[in-house]
Each structure stands twice: as structure tokens, then as C-alpha cells.
Amino acid sequence: MTRVIDLVDLSFLHSGAELPALNDVSLVVEAGEAVVLLGPSGAGKTTLLALLDGRLQGWTGCVSVLGRGLAPDAPPPVAARPDTGFIFQEFALVERSSVLRNVLNGRLGRMSSVAAFFGRHSEHDLDAAHQALADCGIGELAHRRVDSLSGGQRQRVAIARCLAQEPRLILADEPVSNLDPARADEILALITNAAAKRGATTVFSSHQPELALRFASRAVGMAGGSVVLDRVVSAMSDAEIGALYHDVVEGAVALRLVQ
């Protein structure tokens, strides 16, 4: 299988921090997988996702995303950026703009600089945006302003924007943390099913293991900036989840779970 993510001895220290946010992380994610990052707050999940998205520099180790090596001192090449899509926890939408306009923003990386500057969207751009809206169940909201929508509708707009980008890798940071359980279930199903439909790989973080494990094929547990668990979901045990979330002492997991 094709390696979409390949990390070897990855470490990262935030400016001014005493302890590394990521500590000797080695991880491989194959094409088509749906991987959930689990672990308590401060485990390194958000940092790892931001680094994979090319938004962090100054790390050490080896990082390859979609077959391209990332440089620790420079962002990814502009041409490579549209291949990785990101769904933010806080949505990151233009509130006073329309739903369709927000979703079309996902096409900017696929457009020439001139077309992007003047907002000249091609027929394919429009088709991709409308298909993403339909897949997210919000086609009828295309011309509504974002600031008139509910939280769940806003999250669907953020997902549609990512899908319109036509990414090969979808990263999502706590995509359902602001939603009630019923809406959270719908959103995780939407993300993973839409990714599978498009042949994309998904990596998302979650503080809700019981929910997240229903939609992932594989779980990677993190604590103290390290990977301490890596399992196919069917092989996960309640004891391992309990150890990951409850047996944490001074930043180290009491029971080392990697085999």
C-alpha cells in the first residue's frame, strides 16, 4: 500500500516550552485509512495535525506527507498544499459571506493566482463546490450567510469547503467537540464516508473514544507527546482506553501500550 504519512523520530518543542509537544514520534498511515488520534489534553494531537498540515517549522526527524518530504525550516511547496485539507475545530469561516462563497474558498489553491485574485471560478470549481454541498446535506443553504447558521450547519460548511478542495489527505482537529452527541455522530459519519467516497485518507483527533472508534479503522493513542498505542479498532480494549486517559502520571503513561 501507499504511505500517505511516514514519520520517523519526529520531535517538536514550542517556543518557550520546557517539555516537547512531540517526542520521537514514528508513525505510518497508509492510503485509504481512517485514523483517529486519541489521548488526553496536551497529548500532542493538535500539534501533530498542524505539523502534518505544514503550519509548523523547527521540528527534528523525518516527515513525509503524500510521498513528499517536508522541510523543517520551510512550508510545503504551494503546488502541494491543496492535496492536504484541514477541518478546524472553530470552523474558520468568513461569517458575513455566503455558504457557497466559503466553500469556493476551498478551490483557491487549485486556481491560478490571477483567477483566484479576481474570483473567476471555472465550471469545475463550481461543480466541485456544489457536489461538496450536496454531500454535506446543505445544498439548499448555498446562498445563506454563514452568520445565520447553527453550529452544526457551520461545521458542515467547513467540511464542504475541505471536500471542494479535492484533497488526498483530510486532517481534522476535534471536528465534533462543539456538537451534541447526535450531531457529533452525524458529522463523523459524514467526514469518513465522504473521504472514503473520494478515496482520501483521514486523520482526525478526538476526546470521545467511544464515539470516534465507531468511525475509524485504526486508533493511535498519544500521551506526553509520544505515541503509546497503535491498534486496529477491532483489537482495542477498554483497559487500553482506560490506561490512555486515566493512568497518566507526571506526563508519562503508567502502562506503556505499544507492542
Buried (B, 14 or more C-beta within 10 A) or exposed (E): EEEBBBBEEBBBBEEEEEEBBBBBBBBBBBBBBBBBBBBBEBBBBBBBBBBBBBEBEEBBBBBBBBEBEBEBEEBBEEEBBBBBBBBBBEBEBEEEBBBBBBBBBBBBBBBEEEBBEEEEBEEEBBEBBBBBBEBBEBBEBBEBBBEEBEEBBBBBBBBBBBBBBBBBBBBBBBBBEBBEEEBBBBBBEBBBEBBBEBEBBBBBBBBBBEBBBBBBBBBBBBBBBBBBBBBEBEEBEEEBBEBBBEBBEEEEBEEEBEE
